Amino acid sequence: QVQVVESGGGLVQPGGSLTLSCKASGTSSTFVSMGWYRQGPGQERDLVAGIAHQGLTNLKPSVQGRFIIAANNAKNTVFLQMNSLNPEDTAVYLCGFTIAGRNVWGQGTQVTVSS
């Protein structure tokens, strides 16, 4: 059974940085695509960044120039490096893999940007 686990969230001051990781395990398949989403209090889930197996990436305009998404295909692991964080980035960050013919979600990791 495919499992997806996020890590790396926490509390950071405005202007700080965090790197999130998301790993899919329990399969010998390599992911097709993966997306980092976030959901703030009372808000809908929103795509922040995505990456395809071939390396193509896309970023939400508000995080371009601040966030970087990268993958280690061999380990089915995707990273989200977040720089110049501001309070509006506070949310639960979730990752979703398309892998082994399925869409699989992690449980999420909390990111709080506050002084």
Number of C-alpha atoms within 10 A of each C-alpha: 6 16 14 20 18 24 18 15 18 14 15 18 14 17 14 14 17 18 16 21 21 26 20 25 15 9 13 12 14 18 25 18 19 25 24 25 19 23 19 16 9 6 9 10 15 14 17 23 23 24 21 18 16 11 14 11 16 16 19 12 10 10 16 12 11 14 20 18 23 18 20 12 15 10 13 22 21 26 20 22 16 19 17 15 22 17 15 11 20 20 21 18 25 26 30 23 30 18 19 15 10 11 14 16 20 18 14 22 21 19 22 20 20 16 10
